[in-house]
Each structure stands twice: as C-alpha cells, then as structure tokens.
Amino acid sequence: MNSPAAHKDRIYLDHNATTPVDPRVLDAMLPWLHGGFGNPSSIHAEGRAARAAIDRARAHVARLLGADEEEIFFTSGGTESNNLAIFGAVEASGMAGGALISTPVEHHAVLRPLRRLQAKGFDLHLLGVDSGGRVDPDELEQMLALHDDVLLVSVISANNEVGTVQPIDELAAICRARGVYIHTDAVQAAGKLPIKLADSPVDMLSISAHKLYGPKGAGALFIRRGTKVSPQLLGGSHERKMRAGTENVAGIAGIGEACRLAGEELESGDKKLSALRDRLWNGLSGKLEGVHLNGHRQYRLSNTLNVSFEGVEGEALLLNLDLAGIACSSGSACASGSLEPSHVLTAMGVSPTLAQAAVRFSLGHSNSEEQLDSAVAEIITVVNRLRSLRFSF
Ligand SMILES: Cc1ncc(COP(=O)(O)O)c(C=O)c1O
C-alpha cells in the first residue's frame, strides 16, 4: 500500500516533523540492505566494504558541518544525540551536582534529560526568550557570572515549532570565555542553515537524518576534539568507544548522502523555501482577518511558518486540512486527554487561546507555488467554515 504522503494529490507541509527520503539517499542505502551485509567490525572483505561506507558517510557529515571526521559520532537520531551530549558531558564532569543552563524553547529531547538531572539534584536555569522566541546573549553572560558551577549550556540552534534561529556562535563564545561546554540541538538547522564548526566555539552539536531527506533512526553527534563526554551505551568499541552497538550501515550511508546533498543544495533550497513561505504568509494574511505570525520575523528558518488563527482550534484546523489533503501540524500536544498549548509558544508569551489556535506549516524541496496557492485557498475555506460554526452556536 502506498503511504498517504506518497499520494501525488496530497500537499505535505510538515517537513519539520519529517522529510521524505530523497531517492538519491535511498540509492545510497540500498546496497547495505541487500548484498552488502558485512559487519563493519569484521576484518574480511565484507566487513571492510561496510566500514568503508561508514567512513565515506562520516566524511560527508563532517563536510556539511565544517568539522573533522573524527569529531563525528553516529547515533540513532536527534534524541539519542541530545541525550548523549547532556548525560555524557555531565557524567564526564565527575560532579554529583552543579548547574545546567538551557532555554524554555528546547525540544523535549533536551528538556527531559535536563529535567531528569534536575530531579537528581542538579540546578536547572532557563534563559528567558523574547516574543520571537530568541534568547539574549547578555542574559547568558549574567547567568554565567552569577553561577560558577555551570557544567553545561544547551541551546537549540533553530526551533522546530516556530523556526526561530538562536545566536549560537555568540552564545558559544560567551561559554568558551568561561570554560563552560555548550551543546546545540541543530536537528532543524542542519541542511537549512550554513554550519561551520571549525570557526565556531560550539562543543557539541546534534543532527538527525530524517529532517534532511534521510532515513529515520540515524543521526550524529559532533563532539569537538578534547571535549569530555562519557559514553551512555556500553558494549563493543564502536564509534571509537563513544557509542556501542553494531552500526546501522544503511542508515549511516543514508545520513551521509543526505548531508552531501544538503551541502550542495543548501543555498538554492533556502531561496526557494523562503519565497514559498512568504507566499503562504502573504496569501493567508492578505485574505484572512485575525491571523498572527508566531516566531521571529528576522531570525527564522526559511521553511517554517507558524500561524495562530483567531477563533479556531489548531487541532480542528489540522484535522480538517488533513481531510482536504493537506498535512501540517498543530501548536498543541495531546497530554493526558487534554490539549496542552505548546511550551514553546507559551514561553514566547503567546496567550493560551492563541497557542491553541496555532498551526505549523513547514515546507520542503518538493513543494511548489501551485501547491502553496491551493493550500492557501483550502486553509481560508476551512478557517472560515470553522469560524462560522463557532459563532453559530
Ligand atoms: C529540534 C529537534 N530536536 C530533536 C528531535 C528528535 O530527533 P529524532 O526524531 O531524530 O530523535 C527533533 C525531532 O522532532 C527536533 O525537531
């Protein structure tokens, strides 16, 4: 059976949730799913071929990130990379207590590990964000001046819900000056923003393949040479003893090819996506009253548009759009049966009502102007219908 997203008439506007696998990525993976089955740790020809595929992929990831190959460690995705960076750096510090600094607009794959450390007695300080979702480097400076026991700072590079881009290099320079490690979750930034770790003071950076047209279940963590991180999966000597477990060769070949393509297409993709995103916003805001853009107007990802529609439940809009053949996501999450407004929008000061009226559209390479125009027309129809239903009761 074909997946719904593969249906040619559907309009997929949820690329921050996941991207389709690029056919060229699939081609790079297939040899390692049939035929090339060797264990990369084996020294025979089958094993050496698999090892060579991993080495090639590592070179591609390193090139996209402007890092050295030996600073790239393959993982099962963004969640594992974040967990490894946070738990690994804290464990390696040898401290049973101390402070951690982050933001309220992190993905749960950062917030929950930090909350677990907090439950174990570490202090967690969250920087404030402005109404666009951006942190202020001066606040980090002040916080570091106030606390001399900070073990780690973790700040997301670009937010998955609203697309806000943080001043990561500036924040990292402040950390470097104080000798404090900084990790960044770059899962949404990689492939969309240029990253050059050789010129950046960031110590650790997470990426995930399925956000950049690669497969699910493959990711990587950049760990700058000399940064002390304790492995969290113990076993064999894989990934230079940083992450035990026989390598997902096909997934790694996939993330390698995805990174190679992302590096080649970053600039052209960025221009195309920001034009499409603006077309979507202009179409909606030009024809509908009561629409609010959530996120930073200047510092945001070219593919992400988060909009609150007054008088409409985001979840209802999403379900109606799905029925009309449009895939997007809402700004609320179902927690124990009730719709919780997004923690990101709440931290930005968006009211609970507008946070529940939020929908995220995240665009990708295959979207066209025609698709966006159809989506605008459909969204307007559905929003007007939902508003009229609401006011007719
Ligand atoms: C910003 C961010 N961090 C981490 C993750 C988790 O990545 P993965 O799905 O590869 O575990 C996601 C995925 O939604 C994300 O958007």
The ligand as an SDF file (V2000), in Angstrom:
LIG
                    3D

 16 16  0  0  0  0  0  0  0  0999 V2000
   14.6970   20.1810   17.3450 C   0  0  0  0  0  0  0  0  0  0  0  0
   14.5750   18.6840   17.4180 C   0  0  0  0  0  0  0  0  0  0  0  0
   15.4080   18.0200   18.2300 N   0  0  0  0  0  0  0  0  0  0  0  0
   15.3660   16.6780   18.3230 C   0  0  0  0  0  0  0  0  0  0  0  0
   14.4440   15.9400   17.6180 C   0  0  0  0  0  0  0  0  0  0  0  0
   14.4400   14.4610   17.7540 C   0  0  0  0  0  0  0  0  0  0  0  0
   15.0750   13.8620   16.6440 O   0  0  0  0  0  0  0  0  0  0  0  0
   14.8200   12.3280   16.3040 P   0  0  0  0  0  0  0  0  0  0  0  0
   13.4190   12.2160   15.8040 O   0  0  0  0  0  0  0  0  0  0  0  0
   15.8390   12.0050   15.2480 O   0  0  0  0  0  0  0  0  0  0  0  0
   15.0520   11.5570   17.5480 O   0  0  0  0  0  0  0  0  0  0  0  0
   13.5400   16.6060   16.7700 C   0  0  0  0  0  0  0  0  0  0  0  0
   12.5060   15.8460   16.0390 C   0  0  0  0  0  0  0  0  0  0  0  0
   11.3470   16.2240   16.0470 O   0  0  0  0  0  0  0  0  0  0  0  0
   13.6140   18.0180   16.6730 C   0  0  0  0  0  0  0  0  0  0  0  0
   12.7860   18.7050   15.8750 O   0  0  0  0  0  0  0  0  0  0  0  0
  1  2  1  0
  2  3  1  0
  2 15  2  0
  3  4  2  0
  4  5  1  0
  5  6  1  0
  5 12  2  0
  6  7  1  0
  7  8  1  0
  8  9  2  0
  8 10  1  0
  8 11  1  0
 12 13  1  0
 12 15  1  0
 13 14  2  0
 15 16  1  0
M  END
$$$$
